[in-house]
Amino acid sequence: MKALSILGRRLAFGAVAAWGVLTTVFLAFTLTGDWLAERIEGQIRHAMGGPDPEDQDVVQEEIEETLAEFAAARDLDRPLYEQYLDWMGNMVTFQWGGSLETGEAVFPLVMSATLRTAMYVLPAIVLAVVIGMLVGLYVALNPRSRLANGGRVGSYLLFAVPSFWLGGLYIGGLQGGVFEYNAVLSEYVLPIVLVTMTLLGGYVSYSRAHALEQASEEFVTLVRAKGAGPLLLTRHVVRNAAIPLFSMLFTEALGLLVLSIFVIEMIFGIEGFGYIFFFALEARDIPVLLGGTMVIIGVGIVGNIVQDISYQYLDPRVES
């Protein structure tokens, strides 16, 4: 019953958050200057005589006609409130229409791109969590070990190395003939490695910090005094340090991922979520932008629900 209550509250909060975010995105692209229209105007002026044409009236008439056709083609020639109601209604009913740039149906386009991104992001998250927790726990429980300190320093160094730099080196090697192109390596293995590197340092740091905190508690000292082995000791520490680690998994990791997938997909030419979102932003393709925003909101809502339910499982004393 408590799980249903958590689900209901999170869905209600998510609906309000989705409305606020979508409204902000819509207004940001309808009330600000349209750089595509400005580009069209500049091209017309250049074609008809440069920055100071002789017949200003003819040029202005051509600009107004062209911009009117441009607005009508993008359904931007109606009152703002009508556009808003239609766009928001389409988002809620998942009738996202077609891309203003390509005409392609937006819903399958965004879902396909999201699935493509998930194919390298999800394995990277699993690797980062597993490796990060193992290294962090080992460092916390064996603070004087050289292996532990080496692993901690190594993970921080990997985190510090910019993914765009490593990706750029690889692409430069391909263009220079140093490497031979391999689809699996370029489109899956390297993106997984780079995302893992992006997340790893944070997981190691959080795991170590919270494991150290729990390792100093009296119950751990008592368990150790009773002769408990490393596995049993680790189990007690992990169970009590798991809640803050889950918080990091669904909050900071999401922010890092949103930033890193844009860089990785642009470097490797992966037509995933970040790739289509970037070009939709450049083309002011509002249906794709709003659809992509819905995906980000949905991932955030699902992550929060899983996080709250996991809290109840890990520690029933926690009230969500």
Buried (B, 14 or more C-beta within 10 A) or exposed (E): EEEEEBEEBBEEEBEEBBBEBBEEBBEEBBEEEBEBBEEBBEEBBEEBBEEEBEEEEEBBEBBEEBBEEBBEEBBBEEEEEEBBEBBBEBBEEEEBBBBBBBEEBBBEBBBBBBEBBBBBBEBBBEBBBEBBBBBBBBBBBEEEEEEBEEBBEBBBEBBEEEBBEBBEEBBEEBEEEEBEEEEEBBBBBBBBBBBBBBBBBBBBBBBBBBBBBBBEEEEBEEBBEEEBEEEEBBEBBBEBBBBBBBBBBBBBBBEBBBEBBBBBBBBBEBBBBBBBBBBBBEBBBBBBBBBBBBBBBEBBBEBBBBBBBBBBEBEEEEEB
